[in-house]
């Protein structure tokens, strides 16, 4: 037999099938070791065939079988994605495996267990530790060596093993992330609205369902019921959430309901945890994959339902190659398995909602909270009036009053500001220069706790300046407010309040998100201050107040989706309060209270917002009535980037000249952020009437990629900066 192999090198020059003589144990989906260019490297077996078109004597045999990593579905999906996004197959195949596993940097964890050996217990009366250990093991039957050594001493256990009283054996042990709730919690009775949603999904002849439910409407219970039905039918499930911070909470709910059948996959796990959870799914020991975007590639077979919660979130689009859409990958898997894809959100993306409204997707509504309570009342604080009154702080008078009342009643509050650090930028008052990153064309953010400046694009850290690097002036001022400054002001205003902060700085490290959320949920803090990672999905019954600082910050981005994102963010964060018996209140601070987006958000009027937004996009020919395509050219040398940009531009201009009716806009320009991580960025930006020219755009643009210049294509990019 001949094995058709893709070698694990993500380069276009080797992006083709290489043939090897198959050895025993080789079949499609195996990872193998193969001789290639004078060395032995990893590869993926795509297919087997009886014989080769080449002279059999020229074929080298497969060196070894590594494992059976990939399912038939993985192989088909890899082929489809490589063709769809015009990238090497090896690059796509890597998405299906934990990186450390692919590089051979992690393996099974073995643990030594001690058992009675049945030998004669010849123990000296003075060897009290040995006697105690023997008594303990007779009662327990078996125990880990490390546990026995800690209790009775390593020398005592070693002596009993040497005498033949104890014996040892090696066992594989699983590394389990987020050890917490386990076991079988009973399912909750569904409300009539929830039951109707479940029934509609089951009966619908459409492959994709949009579950549009207000915050607190019980979407999660619908998801859990759908998963239970899939498991009862002998199938598996994939459950995706947008933020790593949401995965522990959802995992605990799945474990409470389904026990060890739930496994988690995301980048925040240790290499060993990822390896073990991945293999639990691959072997069928676990049937439910829960995780962020990358979990859409979980190695489960016979999938019964795929759920994408908070489907509107921009994190579901990959910003590294291959630049895939998670919903698109999920749709392929749903079609392959003949199962339903359920998209859920209180604030669906405009594109998704239009597909549902026009009948492409099944639209299912949950318009009321599960406890029939009204959505939180929103109080608008006009910050222009606060400034006129001499209030230069981060908190308006109404928010301070509400915080005082909330704390006095023993409830909890969430303060949302989507900007970390202490101050957004440092400005010289003498020459007006803004302190910028040496590697990126962006201002540095001051972080007071570390007394340093940080770049939020490349992560570089700088010592705090004592003088302006441009003019030498010593009068530096801080502009903009970040979460660190907010925490400091809260502690000054409410010294008795216990305050937690959750942003990229505090939640870094293993289980960082989980520990902060667990402390807040267990009432170890009164106020949680955070960025967008606290804005969605969380359920804290004691939270009765949400403060939204600088609500209109995201309105002013030069992006056609800035209004949509602002509406979504405000609605989502407002929905974190009033989810139990007590009513919730939201204080929304803004300098533009008459803005139409804010007016829709204050009324929780998604339908009104959608009608306005879809009308605006139809009249201006923006997505979903057009497609934005960006070809990005980046290089460390600006001259090289410009040279390649010209080649890409003139090649694409031939398409533009041949098909002008397909283009609504076509031009080359600097990227809004011209340099990131020492790489200059230029782009060709297009707005197309449809997908007809996409394949040609990919082919024409990507041919100019070199070792020194990166060229890539983005469709409707989540971030246009």
C-alpha positions in Angstrom: 0.0 0.0 0.0 1.1 3.6 -0.7 0.5 6.4 1.9 -0.3 9.9 0.6 1.3 12.2 3.1 1.2 16.0 3.8 4.5 16.8 5.5 4.3 19.1 8.6 6.0 22.1 6.9 3.7 25.1 6.4 5.2 26.4 3.1 3.6 26.7 -0.2 6.6 25.1 -2.0 5.9 21.7 -0.3 2.1 22.0 -0.1 1.4 18.8 -2.0 1.1 15.1 -1.5 4.2 13.0 -1.0 4.0 9.3 -1.4 5.6 6.7 0.9 5.4 2.9 1.2 3.0 2.2 4.0 4.0 0.1 7.0 1.8 -1.8 9.4 -0.5 0.4 11.4 -0.7 3.2 8.8 -4.1 4.5 7.8 -5.7 7.8 7.0 -5.5 10.3 9.9 -2.3 8.8 11.3 0.5 11.1 12.3 3.7 9.5 11.0 7.4 10.1 10.9 8.8 10.1 7.3 12.2 10.7 5.7 12.2 14.1 3.9 15.2 16.0 2.5 17.8 14.2 4.5 16.0 14.2 7.8 13.0 12.5 9.4 10.0 14.8 10.1 6.3 14.5 11.0 3.6 14.1 8.4 -0.2 13.4 8.2 -1.6 10.5 6.2 -4.4 11.8 4.0 -5.2 8.7 2.0 -4.0 5.1 1.2 -3.9 3.7 -2.3 -3.0 0.3 -3.8 -0.1 1.5 -6.0 1.9 4.6 -7.0 2.3 6.1 -10.4 6.0 6.4 -9.6 8.6 3.6 -9.7 8.0 1.6 -6.5 11.8 1.4 -5.9 11.9 5.2 -5.6 9.4 5.3 -2.7 10.8 5.4 0.8 8.9 3.7 3.6 7.1 5.5 6.4 9.6 5.5 9.3 7.1 5.2 12.2 3.5 5.7 13.2 3.2 8.4 15.9 -0.5 8.2 16.8 -4.0 8.1 15.3 -4.7 11.8 15.8 -7.0 12.9 13.0 -10.5 11.7 12.3 -11.9 11.3 8.7 -13.9 14.5 9.4 -10.7 16.4 10.3 -9.1 15.4 7.0 -12.1 16.5 4.9 -12.4 19.8 6.9 -8.6 20.4 6.4 -8.9 20.0 2.6 -12.0 22.3 2.5 -10.4 25.1 4.7 -7.1 25.0 2.7 -9.0 25.5 -0.5 -11.3 28.1 1.0 -8.6 30.3 2.6 -5.8 29.5 0.1 -3.3 28.3 2.7 -1.0 25.3 3.0 -2.8 22.1 4.2 -0.1 21.6 6.9 -1.0 25.0 8.3 -4.7 23.9 8.6 -3.9 20.4 9.9 -2.0 22.0 12.8 -5.3 23.6 14.0 -6.5 20.1 15.0 -3.7 19.4 17.4 -2.4 21.0 20.6 0.8 22.8 19.7 3.0 21.1 22.3 1.7 17.7 21.3 2.5 18.4 17.7 6.0 19.4 18.7 6.5 16.4 20.9 6.9 18.6 24.1 4.3 16.8 26.2 3.4 13.2 26.9 1.2 11.0 29.1 1.7 11.6 32.8 2.5 8.5 34.8 1.9 8.0 38.5 3.4 5.3 40.7 0.8 3.5 42.8 1.5 1.2 45.8 -0.4 -2.0 46.4 -0.1 -4.9 48.9 2.2 -7.6 47.4 1.2 -10.4 49.7 4.7 -10.9 51.0 5.4 -11.7 54.7 5.3 -8.7 56.9 8.6 -9.0 58.8 8.5 -5.6 60.4 10.6 -4.6 63.5 8.7 -3.4 66.5 10.8 -0.2 66.3 9.7 0.5 62.7 6.6 2.2 63.7 6.3 4.2 60.4 6.4 0.9 58.4 3.7 -0.7 60.6 1.5 2.4 60.3 1.9 2.4 56.5 1.1 -1.3 56.3 -2.0 -0.8 58.4 -3.1 2.2 56.2 -2.6 0.3 52.9 -4.5 -2.8 54.2 -7.5 -0.5 54.9 -7.2 1.6 51.6 -6.2 -1.3 49.3 -4.0 1.0 47.2 -2.6 4.5 47.3 -0.2 6.8 45.2 3.4 6.5 46.2 3.7 10.3 46.7 0.8 10.3 49.2 2.2 7.4 51.2 5.7 8.9 51.2 4.3 12.2 52.5 2.4 10.4 55.3 4.9 7.9 56.5 8.3 8.8 55.0 9.9 7.7 51.7 12.4 5.4 53.5 9.6 3.5 55.3 7.7 2.9 52.0 11.0 2.0 50.2 11.8 -0.6 52.9 8.4 -2.3 52.6 8.8 -2.4 48.8 12.2 -3.9 49.1 10.9 -6.6 51.5 8.2 -7.5 49.1 5.4 -6.4 51.4 4.4 -3.7 48.9 4.6 -3.6 45.1 4.3 -0.7 42.7 2.7 -0.2 39.3 2.7 2.7 36.9 -0.7 4.2 35.9 -1.6 7.0 33.5 -3.1 9.9 35.4 -5.2 12.7 33.9 -4.3 16.4 34.5 -7.7 17.9 35.1 -8.2 21.7 34.8 -10.5 23.7 37.0 -11.1 20.9 39.5 -14.5 21.8 41.0 -18.1 20.7 40.7 -18.5 17.2 39.5 -21.4 14.8 39.5 -24.9 14.5 38.2 -27.0 17.6 39.0 -30.7 17.2 38.0 -31.8 19.1 35.0 -34.1 22.1 35.6 -37.6 22.2 34.3 -37.9 24.3 31.2 -40.2 27.3 31.0 -42.8 27.1 28.2 -40.6 29.5 26.1 -37.5 27.4 26.6 -39.4 24.2 25.7 -40.8 25.9 22.6 -37.2 26.9 21.6 -35.9 23.3 22.1 -38.9 21.9 20.1 -38.5 24.4 17.3 -34.7 23.5 17.0 -35.5 19.8 16.9 -38.3 20.1 14.2 -36.7 22.8 12.0 -35.6 21.8 8.6 -32.9 24.5 8.6 -29.3 23.6 9.5 -28.6 26.8 11.4 -30.7 28.3 14.2 -30.4 31.7 15.8 -31.5 31.8 19.4 -32.2 35.5 20.1 -32.8 35.8 23.8 -32.5 38.8 26.1 -29.9 38.6 28.8 -31.1 36.3 31.6 -33.7 34.6 29.3 -32.4 31.1 30.0 -30.4 30.4 26.8 -27.9 28.3 28.7 -30.6 25.9 29.9 -31.7 25.5 26.3 -28.1 24.7 25.3 -27.8 22.1 28.1 -31.0 20.4 27.1 -29.9 20.2 23.5 -26.6 18.7 24.7 -28.4 16.2 26.9 -30.5 15.1 23.9 -27.4 14.6 21.8 -25.8 12.5 24.4 -28.9 10.4 24.9 -28.8 9.7 21.2 -25.2 8.4 21.5 -23.7 11.5 20.0 -21.3 14.2 21.1 -21.5 18.1 21.3 -19.3 21.1 20.8 -20.0 24.2 22.9 -18.1 27.5 22.1 -17.9 30.7 24.1 -16.1 33.8 23.0 -13.8 34.5 26.0 -11.5 32.3 27.9 -12.9 33.9 31.1 -16.3 32.3 30.3 -15.0 28.7 29.8 -14.5 27.8 33.5 -18.0 28.9 34.5 -19.6 27.0 31.6 -17.4 24.0 32.2 -18.6 23.8 35.8 -22.2 23.9 34.7 -21.5 21.1 32.2 -19.7 19.0 34.8 -22.6 19.5 37.3 -25.0 18.2 34.6 -22.9 15.7 32.7 -19.9 14.8 35.0 -16.6 13.8 33.4 -18.2 13.8 29.9 -17.2 17.5 29.5 -13.7 18.4 28.5 -12.3 21.9 28.0 -9.9 23.2 25.3 -8.4 26.6 25.3 -5.0 28.4 25.2 -5.0 29.2 28.9 -4.5 25.5 30.0 -1.1 24.0 30.7 0.4 21.8 28.0 -0.3 18.7 30.0 -3.9 19.6 30.7 -4.5 20.4 27.0 -2.9 17.1 26.0 -5.1 15.1 28.4 -8.3 16.9 27.6 -7.7 16.6 23.9 -7.1 12.8 24.2 -10.2 12.3 26.3 -12.2 13.8 23.5 -10.3 11.9 20.8 -10.9 8.5 22.5 -14.5 9.2 23.2 -14.0 9.2 27.0 -15.4 12.7 27.0 -18.3 13.6 24.7 -18.7 17.4 25.2 -16.0 19.9 24.0 -16.2 23.3 25.6 -13.9 26.1 24.8 -13.1 29.3 22.9 -12.7 29.7 19.2 -10.1 26.9 18.7 -12.4 24.3 20.2 -14.4 24.3 17.0 -11.6 21.9 15.9 -12.2 19.5 18.8 -11.6 15.8 17.8 -15.1 14.6 18.7 -16.9 12.3 16.3 -20.6 11.8 15.5 -21.4 15.3 16.6 -25.1 15.8 17.6 -25.2 19.6 18.1 -22.8 22.6 17.8 -23.5 25.7 19.9 -21.8 29.1 19.5 -22.8 31.3 22.4 -22.5 35.1 22.1 -22.2 34.5 18.3 -21.8 38.2 17.6 -18.4 38.4 19.3 -15.4 39.5 17.1 -13.1 36.9 18.8 -14.8 34.2 16.7 -12.8 35.4 13.7 -9.1 34.3 13.6 -6.6 37.1 13.1 -3.7 34.7 12.3 -3.4 32.4 9.3 -5.6 30.7 8.3 -8.0 33.6 9.0 -11.1 31.5 9.4 -14.6 32.3 10.6 -15.6 30.0 13.4 -19.2 30.0 12.3 -18.1 28.9 8.8 -16.0 26.0 10.2 -18.9 25.0 12.5 -21.3 25.1 9.6 -19.1 22.6 7.7 -18.9 20.3 10.7 -22.7 20.5 11.2 -23.3 19.6 7.5 -20.8 16.7 7.7 -22.4 15.3 10.8 -26.0 16.1 9.8 -26.6 18.1 13.1 -27.9 21.5 14.1 -25.7 24.6 14.5 -27.2 26.9 17.2 -26.1 30.5 17.3 -27.1 32.3 20.5 -27.0 36.0 21.5 -28.9 38.8 23.1 -27.4 41.1 20.5 -26.9 39.1 17.3 -24.6 40.5 14.7 -26.4 42.5 12.0 -25.2 39.9 9.3 -26.5 36.9 11.3 -29.9 38.6 12.1 -30.4 39.4 8.5 -29.9 35.8 7.5 -32.5 34.8 10.1 -34.9 37.5 9.1 -34.7 36.5 5.4 -35.3 32.8 6.3 -31.8 31.4 5.7 -31.6 30.6 9.4 -34.4 29.6 11.8 -35.1 32.6 14.1 -36.1 31.6 17.7 -36.9 34.3 20.2 -36.7 34.4 24.1 -38.0 37.9 24.7 -38.4 37.8 28.5 -36.1 37.0 31.4 -36.6 33.6 32.9 -37.9 35.1 36.2 -40.3 37.4 34.4 -38.4 40.3 36.0 -38.0 43.5 33.9 -34.6 44.3 32.3 -32.6 46.7 34.5 -33.5 50.4 34.5 -30.9 52.5 32.8 -30.0 55.9 34.2 -28.2 58.2 31.8 -25.5 60.4 33.4 -24.6 63.4 31.1 -20.9 63.8 31.8 -20.9 67.3 30.1 -23.0 68.5 33.0 -20.7 66.8 35.5 -17.7 68.7 34.1 -19.6 72.0 34.3 -20.3 71.2 38.0 -16.5 70.8 38.5 -16.6 67.0 38.7 -13.4 65.9 37.0 -13.4 62.3 38.4 -14.4 59.1 36.7 -17.7 58.8 38.6 -20.8 60.9 38.0 -23.0 62.0 40.9 -25.7 59.5 40.0 -23.2 56.6 39.9 -21.7 57.6 43.2 -25.2 57.7 44.8 -26.2 54.3 43.3 -22.9 52.7 44.5 -23.5 54.0 48.0 -27.1 52.6 48.0 -25.9 49.3 46.5 -23.2 48.8 49.1 -25.4 49.8 52.0 -28.0 47.2 51.0 -25.3 44.5 50.9 -25.4 43.9 47.2 -22.6 43.8 44.6 -21.8 46.1 41.7 -19.9 45.8 38.4 -18.0 48.8 37.0 -17.2 48.5 33.3 -14.5 50.4 31.5 -13.0 48.9 28.3 -9.5 50.3 28.9 -6.9 48.8 31.1 -4.0 50.5 32.8 -4.0 53.8 34.8 -3.9 56.4 32.0 -4.4 56.0 28.3 -1.4 58.1 27.3 1.4 60.3 28.6 1.7 63.8 27.1 4.4 66.4 27.4 2.8 69.7 28.5 5.7 71.7 27.0 5.9 70.4 23.4 2.6 68.4 23.2 4.4 65.1 22.2 2.6 61.9 23.1 5.0 59.1 24.3 4.9 56.3 21.8 6.1 52.7 21.5 9.4 52.3 19.8 8.1 49.3 17.8 4.5 50.4 17.1 2.8 53.6 16.0 0.6 53.8 19.1 0.8 55.7 22.4 2.0 53.9 25.5 -0.3 53.3 28.5 0.8 54.2 32.0 0.4 51.3 34.5 0.6 52.7 38.0 1.0 49.4 40.0 4.2 48.5 38.1 5.1 52.2 37.6 5.9 51.6 33.9 4.6 52.2 30.4 3.2 49.4 28.3 2.3 49.0 24.6 -1.1 47.2 24.3 -0.2 46.1 20.8 3.1 44.4 21.1 3.3 44.0 24.9 6.6 45.9 25.3 7.3 47.4 28.7 9.2 50.6 29.3 10.5 52.4 32.5 8.4 55.3 33.5 9.9 58.5 32.0 11.0 61.5 34.1 11.4 63.8 31.0 9.9 64.1 27.5 12.0 62.1 25.0 11.3 64.8 22.4 12.1 68.1 24.1 13.5 67.1 27.5 10.6 68.8 29.4 9.8 67.5 32.8 6.1 68.4 32.9 4.3 65.3 31.9 0.5 64.8 32.2 -1.7 61.7 32.1 -4.8 61.6 29.8 -7.6 59.1 29.8 -8.7 56.8 32.5 -8.0 53.1 32.8 -9.2 50.3 35.2 -6.3 50.8 37.6 -7.2 54.5 38.1 -10.9 53.5 38.5 -10.0 51.1 41.3 -7.9 53.8 43.1 -10.8 56.2 42.9 -13.3 53.6 44.2 -11.1 52.9 47.2 -10.8 56.6 48.0 -14.6 57.1 47.6 -15.7 53.9 49.4 -12.8 52.8 51.7 -14.9 50.1 53.3 -15.7 48.4 49.9 -13.7 45.4 48.8 -12.7 45.9 45.1 -11.5 43.3 42.6 -10.1 44.2 39.1 -10.4 41.9 36.1 -8.5 42.8 33.0 -5.6 41.4 30.9 -3.1 42.3 33.6 -4.8 40.8 36.7 -6.2 37.7 34.9 -2.9 36.7 33.4 -1.5 33.3 34.2 -3.1 29.9 34.6 -6.7 30.0 35.9 -6.3 33.8 36.4 -9.9 34.5 35.2 -11.3 31.7 37.1 -9.8 32.7 40.5 -11.1 36.3 40.2 -14.6 35.3 39.2 -14.7 32.6 41.9 -13.8 35.2 44.6 -16.5 37.6 43.3 -19.1 34.9 43.1 -18.4 33.8 46.6 -18.9 37.4 47.9 -15.3 38.0 48.7 -15.6 41.4 47.0 -18.3 44.1 46.7 -17.3 45.7 43.4 -15.8 44.1 40.3 -14.0 46.5 37.9 -13.2 45.2 34.5 -12.9 45.4 30.7 -15.0 43.6 28.1 -14.1 40.2 29.7 -16.7 40.9 32.4 -19.3 42.2 29.9 -20.9 39.0 28.8 -22.1 35.5 29.9 -21.5 35.9 33.7 -24.3 35.3 36.1 -23.9 36.9 39.6 -27.2 36.8 41.5 -26.1 39.5 44.0 -25.2 42.1 41.4 -27.8 44.8 41.3 -25.8 47.7 39.9 -23.7 48.1 36.8 -21.8 51.3 36.0 -20.7 51.9 32.4 -17.9 54.4 32.2 -17.2 56.2 28.9 -20.1 54.4 27.2 -19.5 56.2 23.9 -15.8 55.4 23.7 -16.2 52.8 20.9 -18.6 55.0 18.9 -15.8 57.1 17.6 -13.7 54.3 15.9 -13.4 54.7 12.1 -15.2 51.4 11.5 -18.6 50.8 10.0 -19.4 48.4 12.9 -18.6 50.9 15.7 -22.3 51.6 16.4 -23.1 47.8 16.3 -20.3 47.1 18.8 -21.3 49.9 21.1 -24.9 48.7 21.2 -23.8 45.1 21.8 -21.4 46.0 24.6 -23.8 48.3 26.5 -26.6 45.7 26.2 -24.4 42.8 27.3 -22.8 44.5 30.3 -26.2 46.0 31.4 -27.5 42.4 31.4 -25.1 41.4 34.2 -27.3 42.9 36.9 -30.8 42.2 38.3 -30.7 38.6 37.3 -32.1 37.3 40.7 -35.0 38.6 42.8 -33.8 42.2 43.3 -34.2 44.6 40.4 -31.1 45.9 38.7 -30.1 49.4 37.8 -27.5 50.6 35.3 -25.8 54.0 35.2 -24.6 54.8 31.7 -22.1 57.7 31.6 -21.8 59.5 28.3 -20.8 62.8 26.7 -23.3 62.2 23.9 -26.7 61.3 25.5 -28.7 62.0 22.4 -26.8 59.6 20.2 -29.2 57.2 18.5 -27.2 54.1 19.3 -27.3 54.9 23.0 -31.0 55.6 22.9 -31.7 52.2 21.4 -29.4 50.6 24.0 -31.1 52.3 26.9 -34.4 50.9 25.8 -32.9 47.4 25.0 -34.5 47.9 21.6 -32.6 45.5 19.4 -35.3 45.5 16.7 -35.2 49.3 16.4 -31.4 49.3 16.3 -31.4 46.6 13.7 -33.9 48.3 11.4 -32.0 51.6 11.6 -28.6 49.9 11.1 -29.6 47.6 8.2 -31.2 50.5 6.4 -28.0 52.6 6.8 -25.9 49.7 5.5 -28.2 49.1 2.5 -28.0 52.7 1.5 -24.2 52.9 1.8 -23.5 49.4 0.4 -21.7 48.0 3.5 -21.8 44.4 4.8 -24.0 42.4 4.6 -24.9 44.1 1.3 -21.2 44.0 0.2 -18.0 42.3 1.2 -14.9 44.2 2.5 -11.7 42.5 1.5 -8.3 43.7 2.7 -4.9 42.6 1.4 -2.3 43.4 4.0 1.4 43.8 3.2 3.8 43.9 6.2 7.6 44.0 6.3 10.4 45.2 8.7 11.8 47.3 5.9 9.3 49.9 4.7 10.9 50.0 1.2 10.3 46.3 0.7 6.7 46.6 1.9 6.0 49.4 -0.5 7.6 47.5 -3.4 5.4 44.5 -2.8 2.3 46.7 -2.2 2.7 48.2 -5.7 3.0 44.7 -7.3 -0.1 43.5 -5.4 -2.0 46.7 -6.3 -1.3 46.6 -10.0 -2.1 42.8 -10.2 -5.4 43.5 -8.5 -6.0 46.6 -10.6 -6.2 44.3 -13.6 -9.1 42.5 -12.0 -10.6 45.9 -11.1 -10.3 47.1 -14.7 -11.7 43.8 -16.1 -14.7 43.7 -13.7 -15.5 47.3 -12.5 -19.1 46.4 -11.8 -17.9 44.0 -9.1 -16.1 46.8 -7.1 -17.7 49.4 -5.0 -14.3 50.7 -3.7 -10.7 49.9 -4.6 -7.5 51.7 -3.4 -4.1 51.2 -1.8 -3.1 53.0 1.4 -1.2 52.9 4.7 -2.9 50.9 7.4 -4.5 53.1 10.1 -1.8 51.8 12.5 1.2 52.1 10.2 3.6 50.0 12.3 3.1 47.1 14.8 6.0 45.0 16.3 8.6 46.7 14.0 6.6 45.8 10.9 5.4 48.4 8.5 1.8 47.9 7.3 0.2 48.8 4.0 -3.0 47.6 2.5 -5.2 47.3 -0.6 -8.7 47.9 0.5 -11.7 46.7 -1.6 -15.4 46.7 -1.2 -17.0 44.0 -3.5 -20.6 43.4 -4.5 -20.2 39.6 -3.9 -17.8 36.7 -3.6 -17.3 36.1 -7.3 -13.7 37.4 -7.4 -12.5 36.2 -4.0 -10.6 33.2 -5.3 -8.7 35.3 -7.9 -7.9 38.0 -5.3 -6.3 35.4 -3.1 -4.3 33.9 -5.9 -3.1 37.2 -7.3 -2.2 38.6 -3.8 -0.6 35.6 -2.2 1.9 35.0 -5.1 3.9 38.1 -3.9 4.5 36.8 -0.4 8.3 36.3 0.3 10.5 35.4 3.2 10.9 39.1 4.1 7.4 40.4 3.2 4.2 38.9 4.5 1.0 39.2 2.4 -2.4 38.0 3.6 -6.0 38.5 2.7 -8.9 39.3 5.2 -12.6 39.1 4.5 -14.8 41.5 6.5 -12.0 41.8 9.1 -13.0 42.2 12.7 -10.5 44.9 13.2 -9.8 47.4 10.4 -7.0 49.2 12.3 
